[in-house]
Amino acid sequence: MDEASDFTTTDNPTAQDVAEIIAELEQYRERLVQETMETAKRAKLMRVNVMAKLEPELAKIDSALQELRNHQAALNLTN
């Protein structure tokens, strides 16, 4: 069994668990942008070009964050 199905079948995340995951993912997103921009600056790359390359990954992260927030809201409603 893979990890994803293992998580959904054996674990019932609490609202606190989801909040921690959201916080970690938000920190990852911020770190990704900061470190990428610092590296781009050292390499003398244009910010607009770097952000264009980074945007698809940021969109995936933002989508995951939204799903987690929706899940968290649903958990809070049931409690």
C-alpha positions as CSV (number, residue, x, y, z in Angstrom):
1,M,0.0,0.0,0.0
2,D,1.4,3.4,-0.8
3,E,1.7,6.3,1.7
4,A,-1.2,8.3,0.3
5,S,-3.7,5.6,0.7
6,D,-2.2,4.6,4.0
7,F,-2.8,8.1,5.3
8,T,-6.4,8.2,4.2
9,T,-7.3,4.8,5.5
10,T,-5.5,4.7,8.8
11,D,-5.3,8.3,9.9
12,N,-8.1,10.7,10.7
13,P,-6.3,14.0,10.9
14,T,-7.6,16.5,13.4
15,A,-8.1,20.2,12.7
16,Q,-4.9,20.8,14.6
17,D,-3.0,18.3,12.4
18,V,-4.4,20.1,9.3
19,A,-3.4,23.5,10.7
20,E,0.2,22.3,11.3
21,I,0.4,21.0,7.7
22,I,-1.0,24.3,6.4
23,A,1.6,26.2,8.4
24,E,4.4,24.0,7.2
25,L,3.3,24.3,3.5
26,E,3.0,28.1,3.9
27,Q,6.6,28.2,5.3
28,Y,7.8,26.0,2.4
29,R,6.1,28.3,-0.1
30,E,7.7,31.4,1.4
31,R,11.1,29.7,1.6
32,L,10.9,28.6,-2.0
33,V,10.2,32.1,-3.3
34,Q,12.9,33.7,-1.1
35,E,15.6,31.2,-1.9
36,T,14.8,31.2,-5.6
37,M,14.8,35.0,-5.8
38,E,18.1,35.1,-3.8
39,T,19.7,32.6,-6.2
40,A,18.3,34.5,-9.3
41,K,19.7,37.8,-8.0
42,R,23.2,36.2,-7.6
43,A,22.9,34.8,-11.1
44,K,21.7,38.2,-12.3
45,L,18.5,36.8,-13.7
46,M,15.4,39.0,-14.3
47,R,12.8,38.7,-11.6
48,V,9.9,38.5,-14.0
49,N,11.5,35.5,-15.8
50,V,12.2,33.7,-12.6
51,M,8.7,34.3,-11.3
52,A,7.3,33.0,-14.7
53,K,9.1,29.8,-14.2
54,L,8.2,29.5,-10.5
55,E,4.5,30.3,-11.0
56,P,3.3,26.8,-11.9
57,E,4.8,25.4,-8.7
58,L,3.3,28.2,-6.6
59,A,-0.1,27.5,-8.2
60,K,0.2,23.8,-7.1
61,I,1.1,24.9,-3.6
62,D,-1.7,27.4,-3.5
63,S,-4.2,24.8,-4.7
64,A,-3.1,22.4,-2.0
65,L,-3.3,25.1,0.6
66,Q,-6.9,25.9,-0.4
67,E,-7.9,22.2,-0.3
68,L,-6.3,21.9,3.2
69,R,-8.1,25.1,4.4
70,N,-11.4,23.7,3.1
71,H,-10.8,20.4,4.9
72,Q,-9.9,22.3,8.0
73,A,-13.1,24.3,7.8
74,A,-15.1,21.1,7.4
75,L,-13.4,19.6,10.4
76,N,-14.1,22.7,12.5
77,L,-17.8,22.5,11.6
78,T,-18.1,18.9,12.8
79,N,-16.5,19.7,16.1
